[in-house]
Structures are given as structure tokens and as C-alpha cells.
Amino acid sequence: MRDFMHGTSAKVLLAVVFVMLALMLYTAAQGGSVVANALGLVATPMQRVSTIITNNAAVAAEPLTYSKEELLEENAALKKEIEELHAKLVNYDQYRMENAQLRKYLELKDENRDFKPVPAAVIGRDPNVLYKFTIDKGTNDGVSKNDPVITDAGVVGFISAVNANYSQVTTLLSPDTKIAALVTTEEKTAPVKDSVGAVPSIDQAEPTLRRDSGVVSTDIKLAEDGLVKLGFLAADTPAKEGDIVTTSGLGGVYPSGLAIGEVVSVQNEEYDVSLYAEVKPFVDVNSVRDVMVITEFEGQGQALDDAFGTSSAAEEP
């Protein structure tokens, strides 16, 4: 017994007894608030968890108050509401695109007051008929065969077949397309002697614009690469990569000044001394969705007559 009293266990036991006595005396003096607070700190989170579990169980245990017919009716109503929202969304997108399209047409009209553009949308592409597509406008909208088809970026093609309510467009990438065009190049003329006989350097010469004429066409190989060809260029043409190709107006199908594309290279023709330029069109005709058909423009149909020295006007007797 004496050994126990002097051992470590006895000392620990005495310490615990003293702490408990002190806690009891302090609790009595404070009215039990310390112990209550300590117990509340531990118990409160457990009570919250218990409450959540109880409430969820109560909700899950509630009996269904809707019949099968009522649920089916509610489901049908929700589906109808979703369809109406989808329809509104589609209409919103359509109105937004039409609004943007109309802004482009107004800009086009301001720049070319003789144009009469008709907006149209691509409604069909036949995979068996390459480089052509169908639009939703026809003779009822004033569209005629051979009318030029463009976007705000440049030339797309021409109307190759027309019906009352739809038309077929043959694009730039079709071998059937031929467009009289110009390539504009900035060049510096050869320097001349000044008043004192000095010859200025070529860098000091004033740049001038040279326009070389040609015909835009294509073939299967070029079309597969999304390119067209500006052929019949003179052997001394200064045309180079980066030059812009536009319509010349010759032929009466396209008005002059419409953008076609940008020169990517200049090559020698295989069988003669002339050159041709490979041109990247500004419009991706395989993905275009909205176009403009120019049904009227100043000089329409007259340039072809002028090219052959004739006139379309009736002769006076």
C-alpha cells in the first residue's frame, strides 16, 4: 500500500481528483453555465445534422398527391413550353441575322446607288452538284438568270437557273464561271533625269497604279484548293502576291468594282508567253449562308454589246 501511494499511478489519480473537485467548485460558483456552454458547443452541430436528416426523411415520406394523368398532363405542358421557347430563340436568331444583313444592304446601296439588291438565304446544297447551291428567292422576287450574286465581302457567283420561288447559284469555283476582271498593282515608273541632269533613285519615283485585265475562271484542281485563276495577263504584267482582283464590268453580268479576291502567286502559262495569277476569293462559297442578288445595276447588259462594237438600243429608221 505504501508503495502504491508513492507510485506514479497514485499521483495521477490524485491529480484527477483535485481537477474534478476544482471543476465542481467552479461550476457551483458559476451556476453551471460553463458546463452547459461546453456541452452546447459539442451538441449543437449534432442537433443541426439530426434536424436536416429528419426533415429530408419527412419530405421523402410524404405520399404522392398527383395522379398519373395529372403528371402526364404537366409533362406535356412543360414540353410545349420548351418548344415555344425554342421557337422564340430561333426567331430571335433569324431576326438578328436579318437585321445585320439589312445593315449591309443599306451600306451597299449607299455606296452603289444604282444597285437593286435582293437578300437571299442558302436553302440547299446538293453534294452531287459541286460548286452550286440553291437560294430562297426567284422570279417572284425579281431575280433573273445571270444576275450576279455577292456578299459584303465580294463576288459569290451568278444565277444559273431560276424558278418562281427559288434559284440556283453557280459559284466562282465552277468551271462554268467566267468573269472579266482587273488586277490592280502599285508600281514605280523608271526614274528620269531632273533639270540638272541627275537621275533620282527608283525609291524616289512616284508610285502609280496599273490595272491589267484578264478573265477569272477555274479548273477542278484549283477549285479543290479553293482558288480561281486570272488568265490572259500580259507577259510584262507587274501583278504580284497581295494584289487585289476586282470585276471590270465587261460582259454585262457583273458591275465593275466588285471585289473577287487576292493574288497568291503569278505563274507562266504552259502553252504561250502570257501569265496567269492564282487568286484566293474573299468569299468562302462552300460555307456562305446569306447572299445578295443584284437584280439591277447601271449598264447592265450593255458592256457586252460595247465589247463587240454593237449597241443594244434600237436603231432609228
NUTORSE-365514 format. One line per field, with one value per residue: residue in three letters; x, z, y of N, C-alpha, C in turn. Coordinates in steps of 0.05 Angstrom, whole numbers, plus 5000, padded with zeros to 4 digits. Layout:
BEGIN
code: [ALA;...]
n_x: [X;...]
n_z: [Z;...]
n_y: [Y;...]
ca_x: [X;...]
ca_z: [Z;...]
ca_y: [Y;...]
c_x: [X;...]
c_z: [Z;...]
c_y: [Y;...]
//
This chain:
BEGIN
code: [MET;ARG;ASP;PHE;MET;HIS;GLY;THR;SER;ALA;LYS;VAL;LEU;LEU;ALA;VAL;VAL;PHE;VAL;MET;LEU;ALA;LEU;MET;LEU;TYR;THR;ALA;ALA;GLN;GLY;GLY;SER;VAL;VAL;ALA;ASN;ALA;LEU;GLY;LEU;VAL;ALA;THR;PRO;MET;GLN;ARG;VAL;SER;THR;ILE;ILE;THR;ASN;ASN;ALA;ALA;VAL;ALA;ALA;GLU;PRO;LEU;THR;TYR;SER;LYS;GLU;GLU;LEU;LEU;GLU;GLU;ASN;ALA;ALA;LEU;LYS;LYS;GLU;ILE;GLU;GLU;LEU;HIS;ALA;LYS;LEU;VAL;ASN;TYR;ASP;GLN;TYR;ARG;MET;GLU;ASN;ALA;GLN;LEU;ARG;LYS;TYR;LEU;GLU;LEU;LYS;ASP;GLU;ASN;ARG;ASP;PHE;LYS;PRO;VAL;PRO;ALA;ALA;VAL;ILE;GLY;ARG;ASP;PRO;ASN;VAL;LEU;TYR;LYS;PHE;THR;ILE;ASP;LYS;GLY;THR;ASN;ASP;GLY;VAL;SER;LYS;ASN;ASP;PRO;VAL;ILE;THR;ASP;ALA;GLY;VAL;VAL;GLY;PHE;ILE;SER;ALA;VAL;ASN;ALA;ASN;TYR;SER;GLN;VAL;THR;THR;LEU;LEU;SER;PRO;ASP;THR;LYS;ILE;ALA;ALA;LEU;VAL;THR;THR;GLU;GLU;LYS;THR;ALA;PRO;VAL;LYS;ASP;SER;VAL;GLY;ALA;VAL;PRO;SER;ILE;ASP;GLN;ALA;GLU;PRO;THR;LEU;ARG;ARG;ASP;SER;GLY;VAL;VAL;SER;THR;ASP;ILE;LYS;LEU;ALA;GLU;ASP;GLY;LEU;VAL;LYS;LEU;GLY;PHE;LEU;ALA;ALA;ASP;THR;PRO;ALA;LYS;GLU;GLY;ASP;ILE;VAL;THR;THR;SER;GLY;LEU;GLY;GLY;VAL;TYR;PRO;SER;GLY;LEU;ALA;ILE;GLY;GLU;VAL;VAL;SER;VAL;GLN;ASN;GLU;GLU;TYR;ASP;VAL;SER;LEU;TYR;ALA;GLU;VAL;LYS;PRO;PHE;VAL;ASP;VAL;ASN;SER;VAL;ARG;ASP;VAL;MET;VAL;ILE;THR;GLU;PHE;GLU;GLY;GLN;GLY;GLN;ALA;LEU;ASP;ASP;ALA;PHE;GLY;THR;SER;SER;ALA;ALA;GLU;GLU;PRO]
n_x: [5017;5039;5076;5044;5022;5065;5075;5071;5020;4986;4996;4976;4922;4909;4916;4875;4831;4835;4829;4776;4748;4760;4735;4682;4673;4680;4641;4596;4600;4592;4542;4533;4539;4586;4595;4548;4554;4599;4579;4538;4567;4588;4542;4508;4523;4512;4458;4439;4452;4420;4370;4366;4368;4322;4282;4289;4276;4224;4202;4211;4180;4129;4066;4051;4012;3994;3959;3970;3951;3950;4004;4023;3997;4020;4073;4067;4051;4098;4134;4111;4118;4174;4183;4159;4194;4241;4225;4219;4272;4297;4271;4290;4345;4341;4317;4358;4401;4377;4372;4426;4440;4408;4431;4480;4461;4441;4487;4512;4477;4483;4536;4532;4488;4460;4449;4404;4393;4374;4360;4379;4375;4415;4388;4396;4443;4469;4504;4520;4523;4572;4599;4554;4493;4428;4382;4332;4301;4267;4238;4191;4211;4239;4286;4330;4357;4428;4437;4482;4512;4528;4565;4576;4630;4649;4648;4605;4581;4537;4467;4445;4402;4332;4271;4203;4202;4252;4323;4381;4450;4510;4576;4639;4677;4663;4675;4644;4641;4659;4691;4702;4757;4800;4866;4898;4957;5008;5060;5127;5149;5201;5259;5272;5316;5329;5323;5375;5403;5411;5398;5346;5337;5303;5271;5255;5219;5152;5098;5053;4988;4974;4930;4915;4881;4841;4814;4773;4772;4767;4792;4785;4827;4847;4800;4792;4829;4807;4815;4817;4831;4864;4868;4903;4938;4984;5052;5088;5065;5060;5036;5029;5038;4988;4962;4899;4841;4788;4721;4713;4670;4661;4624;4574;4549;4567;4572;4622;4681;4670;4695;4736;4780;4846;4911;4953;4996;5037;5040;5071;5038;5026;5027;5035;5062;5039;5017;4988;4948;4942;4886;4858;4793;4753;4707;4683;4655;4634;4614;4582;4522;4484;4466;4469;4430;4441;4396;4389;4431;4469;4483;4476;4479;4497;4552;4571;4553;4582;4633;4635;4628;4576;4508;4456;4412;4354;4356;4348;4300]
n_z: [5000;5016;4976;4932;4942;4936;4883;4810;4789;4832;4840;4792;4797;4843;4822;4782;4815;4845;4803;4786;4833;4835;4788;4800;4844;4818;4780;4812;4834;4788;4771;4738;4684;4653;4643;4616;4571;4548;4537;4502;4459;4436;4426;4391;4334;4323;4332;4290;4245;4256;4252;4197;4172;4193;4171;4115;4112;4126;4083;4042;4057;4049;4021;3950;3917;3867;3810;3759;3710;3718;3724;3673;3642;3662;3647;3591;3584;3601;3561;3516;3530;3529;3474;3453;3473;3447;3394;3397;3407;3360;3324;3343;3332;3277;3265;3284;3249;3200;3210;3214;3162;3132;3147;3121;3068;3064;3069;3023;2985;2994;2977;2924;2888;2844;2847;2855;2904;2925;2983;3002;3024;3033;3018;3004;2987;2940;2945;2900;2861;2849;2873;2868;2893;2924;2930;2967;2936;2877;2811;2828;2864;2833;2813;2762;2709;2704;2738;2781;2841;2906;2968;3025;3027;2976;2908;2895;2856;2801;2780;2755;2742;2748;2786;2805;2861;2880;2866;2829;2844;2812;2830;2841;2840;2801;2739;2699;2706;2684;2689;2672;2692;2733;2755;2804;2811;2847;2823;2811;2767;2717;2735;2715;2687;2724;2723;2726;2706;2738;2759;2794;2848;2844;2888;2899;2860;2839;2859;2817;2796;2764;2721;2701;2654;2652;2652;2699;2718;2730;2748;2761;2795;2817;2841;2881;2917;2933;2900;2846;2778;2746;2683;2619;2625;2610;2587;2610;2658;2721;2763;2828;2888;2936;2910;2891;2861;2820;2792;2723;2696;2643;2598;2620;2660;2712;2753;2751;2794;2837;2890;2882;2897;2925;2899;2901;2877;2817;2754;2697;2635;2606;2551;2522;2519;2557;2623;2685;2744;2807;2849;2911;2931;2964;2989;3021;2986;2995;3046;3054;3076;3073;3021;2969;2914;2857;2823;2789;2758;2739;2670;2660;2620;2577;2571;2546;2493;2480;2480;2433;2397;2385;2394;2442;2437;2400;2330;2298;2247]
n_y: [4976;5023;5028;5037;5087;5119;5112;5125;5120;5131;5185;5207;5194;5224;5275;5278;5274;5322;5360;5349;5362;5416;5434;5423;5457;5506;5506;5505;5555;5587;5576;5533;5547;5543;5488;5477;5509;5485;5434;5449;5469;5423;5394;5424;5424;5370;5369;5400;5369;5325;5349;5363;5313;5290;5325;5317;5263;5266;5294;5259;5218;5236;5224;5214;5263;5271;5246;5196;5214;5269;5280;5266;5304;5351;5342;5343;5397;5423;5406;5431;5484;5486;5477;5524;5562;5548;5559;5614;5628;5612;5646;5695;5691;5689;5740;5772;5760;5776;5830;5846;5834;5869;5917;5913;5913;5964;5994;5977;5998;6052;6060;6043;6068;6055;6002;5947;5909;5843;5809;5742;5674;5615;5554;5502;5451;5409;5351;5323;5359;5397;5459;5491;5520;5528;5582;5620;5655;5678;5687;5713;5749;5784;5763;5743;5702;5698;5741;5775;5747;5763;5778;5821;5817;5803;5775;5720;5688;5672;5675;5616;5585;5593;5596;5605;5613;5601;5596;5575;5579;5588;5582;5618;5577;5542;5510;5531;5585;5649;5710;5776;5813;5855;5866;5903;5938;5968;6005;6031;6080;6082;6120;6188;6237;6297;6370;6386;6345;6301;6234;6209;6160;6096;6091;6141;6154;6169;6129;6092;6068;6009;5975;5912;5873;5813;5746;5714;5648;5577;5511;5440;5423;5472;5490;5452;5468;5514;5559;5608;5627;5680;5692;5704;5747;5800;5790;5824;5839;5871;5846;5817;5777;5790;5831;5860;5833;5853;5860;5878;5897;5887;5849;5850;5820;5826;5884;5936;5938;5904;5865;5808;5774;5758;5760;5703;5680;5686;5657;5624;5613;5549;5539;5586;5654;5685;5704;5680;5691;5661;5663;5677;5673;5724;5708;5650;5605;5556;5554;5597;5630;5670;5714;5766;5784;5819;5851;5893;5941;5998;6002;5949;5892;5922;5926;5881;5888;5934;5913;5885;5923;5938;5959;5956;5984;6003;6016;6079;6091]
ca_x: [5000;5057;5089;5025;5019;5089;5078;5062;4991;4973;4999;4958;4896;4905;4913;4849;4811;4836;4817;4747;4738;4762;4715;4656;4671;4678;4614;4576;4601;4582;4514;4531;4540;4609;4590;4526;4565;4616;4562;4524;4586;4591;4516;4494;4526;4498;4429;4434;4452;4397;4346;4366;4361;4294;4266;4290;4261;4195;4193;4211;4158;4103;4053;4046;3985;3986;3953;3986;3941;3959;4033;4026;3988;4040;4096;4061;4052;4126;4145;4100;4132;4202;4181;4154;4218;4259;4216;4226;4301;4303;4262;4308;4369;4335;4314;4384;4416;4365;4379;4454;4440;4396;4451;4499;4449;4439;4514;4517;4461;4495;4560;4525;4460;4446;4444;4379;4399;4353;4373;4370;4388;4421;4369;4402;4468;4468;4532;4527;4527;4593;4603;4529;4474;4401;4373;4303;4289;4264;4226;4172;4225;4253;4311;4331;4381;4453;4441;4506;4507;4551;4562;4590;4659;4657;4632;4599;4576;4515;4443;4447;4375;4313;4244;4186;4208;4280;4342;4407;4473;4535;4595;4665;4693;4653;4688;4625;4643;4678;4687;4721;4767;4824;4884;4909;4984;5023;5087;5141;5159;5230;5267;5281;5334;5316;5331;5405;5415;5414;5378;5337;5335;5276;5255;5244;5199;5124;5084;5029;4972;4970;4908;4917;4856;4842;4788;4773;4760;4780;4790;4780;4850;4847;4776;4795;4845;4792;4827;4809;4853;4861;4885;4907;4954;5007;5077;5102;5048;5074;5019;5045;5023;4976;4946;4870;4827;4760;4707;4718;4644;4659;4608;4547;4537;4576;4581;4651;4690;4664;4718;4737;4799;4873;4931;4971;5020;5036;5052;5072;5021;5041;5029;5041;5080;5024;5018;4963;4951;4924;4872;4842;4769;4748;4683;4684;4629;4625;4602;4565;4494;4467;4477;4453;4427;4438;4377;4392;4453;4474;4499;4471;4474;4507;4580;4576;4549;4604;4657;4635;4624;4548;4491;4430;4389;4342;4366;4328;4295]
ca_z: [5000;5017;4950;4913;4947;4926;4855;4790;4786;4854;4835;4770;4808;4860;4805;4770;4837;4850;4780;4787;4855;4828;4768;4813;4859;4799;4768;4832;4837;4763;4766;4717;4656;4638;4634;4596;4546;4536;4526;4479;4437;4425;4418;4371;4306;4321;4331;4263;4227;4262;4242;4168;4166;4199;4152;4089;4114;4127;4056;4025;4066;4042;3999;3926;3916;3839;3796;3735;3689;3724;3718;3644;3633;3670;3629;3564;3585;3602;3534;3499;3538;3518;3445;3448;3479;3425;3371;3402;3404;3331;3312;3352;3316;3249;3264;3288;3224;3180;3217;3205;3133;3122;3150;3099;3043;3064;3063;2995;2970;2997;2960;2896;2888;2821;2852;2867;2915;2937;3001;2999;3042;3021;3029;2996;2973;2931;2944;2874;2843;2863;2869;2864;2915;2919;2948;2971;2920;2849;2794;2843;2878;2814;2806;2735;2702;2700;2758;2798;2869;2921;2996;3030;3024;2949;2889;2901;2830;2786;2778;2731;2737;2765;2788;2817;2890;2887;2844;2832;2841;2804;2845;2829;2838;2780;2712;2682;2713;2671;2697;2664;2717;2733;2778;2808;2822;2851;2813;2808;2740;2715;2741;2693;2695;2732;2708;2727;2694;2758;2757;2821;2852;2839;2912;2899;2839;2848;2852;2801;2796;2738;2721;2679;2651;2648;2656;2721;2713;2748;2740;2784;2813;2832;2857;2904;2935;2938;2885;2819;2761;2730;2660;2597;2633;2592;2596;2626;2680;2747;2783;2847;2911;2952;2894;2892;2836;2820;2766;2705;2685;2616;2596;2627;2681;2738;2753;2756;2821;2858;2899;2877;2914;2927;2885;2919;2861;2789;2741;2668;2621;2596;2522;2509;2535;2576;2651;2699;2773;2824;2865;2933;2934;2991;3000;3021;2974;3005;3073;3055;3084;3064;2997;2957;2885;2845;2801;2770;2762;2716;2649;2659;2593;2556;2568;2526;2467;2475;2475;2406;2379;2377;2414;2446;2432;2373;2311;2287;2218]
ca_y: [5000;5046;5030;5048;5115;5133;5107;5145;5118;5145;5214;5214;5192;5247;5299;5277;5280;5351;5374;5346;5378;5445;5439;5422;5481;5529;5503;5513;5584;5600;5568;5512;5558;5534;5461;5479;5520;5465;5413;5461;5471;5397;5383;5440;5413;5344;5374;5410;5346;5309;5363;5361;5285;5286;5339;5303;5238;5273;5301;5234;5200;5247;5209;5229;5273;5274;5222;5191;5231;5297;5282;5266;5330;5371;5337;5353;5426;5432;5402;5452;5509;5485;5481;5552;5577;5542;5574;5643;5631;5610;5671;5716;5689;5696;5769;5784;5757;5792;5857;5850;5833;5894;5939;5910;5921;5994;6004;5972;6017;6079;6061;6038;6076;6043;5973;5938;5882;5827;5790;5714;5654;5589;5534;5474;5444;5381;5341;5312;5382;5413;5488;5504;5517;5539;5603;5621;5677;5671;5708;5728;5770;5800;5751;5733;5686;5713;5762;5770;5741;5773;5784;5845;5812;5801;5760;5692;5674;5683;5658;5599;5574;5608;5587;5626;5618;5594;5598;5561;5597;5576;5597;5623;5553;5525;5514;5546;5614;5666;5737;5796;5824;5872;5864;5929;5936;5993;6003;6056;6083;6086;6148;6205;6258;6322;6393;6389;6321;6279;6213;6201;6132;6086;6095;6169;6156;6169;6104;6094;6044;5996;5955;5893;5859;5784;5732;5696;5621;5557;5483;5422;5423;5497;5491;5435;5484;5539;5580;5613;5635;5704;5686;5723;5771;5806;5778;5844;5848;5873;5834;5802;5768;5811;5849;5856;5828;5862;5857;5901;5905;5877;5825;5857;5804;5838;5912;5939;5946;5884;5850;5780;5760;5768;5744;5688;5674;5691;5634;5624;5594;5526;5537;5611;5671;5701;5696;5679;5694;5645;5682;5667;5690;5735;5694;5621;5599;5530;5557;5621;5624;5692;5727;5787;5782;5846;5847;5915;5959;6016;5990;5920;5882;5940;5924;5860;5900;5952;5898;5876;5946;5940;5972;5942;6003;6000;6037;6097;6087]
c_x: [5017;5070;5070;5022;5042;5093;5066;5031;4976;4974;4980;4929;4889;4901;4886;4827;4811;4824;4787;4735;4738;4740;4687;4652;4666;4650;4593;4576;4589;4554;4512;4534;4563;4605;4568;4537;4583;4600;4546;4542;4589;4564;4503;4498;4512;4468;4422;4432;4428;4371;4344;4357;4332;4275;4265;4274;4232;4185;4192;4188;4130;4090;4049;4017;3975;3980;3970;3977;3950;3988;4038;4018;4008;4065;4091;4061;4080;4140;4136;4114;4160;4202;4177;4179;4239;4251;4223;4256;4309;4295;4280;4334;4364;4332;4341;4401;4404;4371;4407;4456;4430;4416;4472;4487;4447;4466;4520;4502;4473;4520;4554;4495;4445;4440;4416;4384;4375;4366;4362;4386;4393;4403;4376;4429;4466;4497;4540;4530;4546;4592;4577;4511;4448;4394;4343;4289;4289;4251;4205;4185;4242;4280;4309;4357;4404;4456;4465;4497;4532;4545;4576;4620;4667;4639;4629;4596;4553;4491;4444;4420;4356;4285;4228;4195;4236;4297;4367;4430;4497;4558;4621;4681;4684;4668;4670;4627;4665;4672;4709;4730;4792;4840;4899;4936;4996;5052;5100;5154;5189;5238;5277;5300;5319;5329;5361;5418;5419;5392;5370;5336;5307;5259;5243;5223;5171;5111;5059;5014;4969;4948;4911;4891;4861;4815;4791;4759;4773;4779;4788;4802;4851;4823;4778;4812;4831;4803;4814;4833;4846;4879;4887;4920;4977;5033;5093;5086;5064;5058;5035;5027;5013;4959;4917;4858;4798;4748;4712;4692;4640;4643;4579;4534;4543;4581;4610;4656;4683;4689;4715;4755;4826;4892;4949;4997;5015;5052;5053;5052;5038;5046;5033;5057;5065;5026;4990;4968;4932;4913;4856;4817;4765;4724;4688;4657;4618;4611;4584;4536;4475;4481;4459;4453;4423;4421;4378;4417;4457;4492;4495;4464;4486;4537;4587;4573;4573;4629;4659;4628;4595;4533;4465;4406;4379;4351;4342;4324;4306]
c_z: [5000;4990;4930;4917;4937;4896;4837;4787;4808;4850;4813;4781;4826;4843;4792;4791;4843;4828;4780;4809;4848;4807;4781;4829;4841;4786;4787;4835;4813;4756;4744;4689;4640;4626;4612;4569;4532;4523;4501;4455;4422;4412;4395;4343;4303;4318;4303;4243;4231;4250;4211;4159;4170;4179;4125;4090;4114;4099;4039;4033;4060;4020;3975;3924;3888;3827;3771;3713;3693;3717;3688;3632;3638;3652;3601;3563;3586;3575;3515;3504;3527;3488;3438;3452;3457;3400;3373;3398;3375;3317;3319;3335;3287;3246;3266;3262;3202;3185;3208;3175;3121;3125;3128;3072;3041;3058;3034;2977;2971;2979;2931;2893;2864;2825;2863;2879;2928;2956;2998;3018;3027;3034;3021;2982;2966;2929;2917;2853;2856;2854;2860;2889;2908;2939;2948;2957;2891;2833;2809;2859;2859;2805;2778;2730;2696;2719;2775;2827;2885;2951;3000;3027;2995;2932;2898;2875;2816;2786;2752;2724;2757;2763;2801;2845;2898;2862;2850;2827;2833;2815;2829;2824;2816;2754;2693;2686;2697;2678;2686;2688;2712;2757;2780;2823;2825;2842;2812;2780;2740;2720;2716;2705;2703;2716;2707;2716;2713;2755;2786;2823;2848;2864;2913;2878;2851;2840;2836;2802;2767;2740;2697;2678;2645;2652;2679;2714;2733;2735;2765;2805;2830;2851;2882;2926;2942;2924;2858;2804;2745;2706;2640;2606;2615;2604;2613;2650;2706;2770;2802;2870;2928;2937;2894;2865;2839;2793;2750;2695;2656;2615;2605;2650;2709;2734;2759;2786;2843;2865;2893;2895;2914;2914;2905;2904;2832;2775;2711;2657;2608;2566;2508;2528;2556;2604;2663;2729;2787;2845;2887;2937;2962;3004;2998;3011;2984;3033;3075;3061;3073;3041;2989;2926;2875;2820;2780;2778;2736;2695;2646;2630;2571;2551;2548;2498;2460;2468;2447;2386;2370;2399;2417;2441;2403;2355;2301;2257;2202]
c_y: [5025;5050;5043;5078;5132;5128;5128;5144;5133;5175;5223;5214;5216;5273;5301;5285;5310;5367;5373;5362;5407;5452;5440;5448;5505;5529;5512;5543;5599;5592;5548;5521;5548;5506;5461;5489;5500;5443;5424;5463;5445;5388;5397;5429;5387;5349;5384;5387;5329;5322;5360;5333;5280;5300;5326;5277;5244;5279;5276;5216;5211;5230;5226;5237;5276;5247;5219;5210;5260;5300;5282;5292;5352;5367;5348;5384;5437;5428;5424;5478;5509;5489;5510;5569;5572;5558;5604;5647;5630;5636;5694;5715;5697;5727;5783;5783;5775;5822;5864;5851;5859;5917;5938;5919;5952;6006;6001;5992;6045;6081;6057;6043;6065;6013;5970;5910;5869;5807;5762;5697;5628;5568;5506;5472;5415;5371;5329;5334;5401;5442;5502;5501;5531;5560;5606;5644;5669;5694;5724;5751;5787;5788;5739;5717;5706;5736;5755;5765;5748;5771;5811;5842;5811;5783;5731;5677;5688;5664;5642;5586;5587;5596;5609;5633;5611;5595;5582;5580;5580;5593;5602;5598;5534;5530;5530;5576;5627;5695;5755;5811;5841;5866;5891;5926;5963;5989;6031;6057;6087;6115;6162;6226;6283;6345;6397;6363;6298;6259;6204;6170;6123;6090;6123;6173;6155;6143;6110;6067;6034;5975;5938;5877;5829;5772;5712;5670;5602;5530;5466;5423;5449;5499;5475;5450;5510;5563;5584;5624;5660;5701;5709;5749;5775;5795;5798;5853;5850;5860;5816;5793;5791;5831;5841;5853;5837;5858;5882;5912;5896;5851;5829;5841;5816;5867;5914;5945;5927;5868;5820;5765;5773;5749;5730;5680;5681;5669;5639;5604;5572;5527;5563;5629;5687;5689;5693;5681;5675;5664;5667;5684;5700;5720;5664;5611;5572;5532;5581;5614;5645;5707;5750;5782;5810;5843;5870;5931;5975;6002;5960;5912;5899;5935;5902;5871;5918;5936;5888;5898;5949;5954;5957;5959;5999;6023;6053;6091;6110]
//
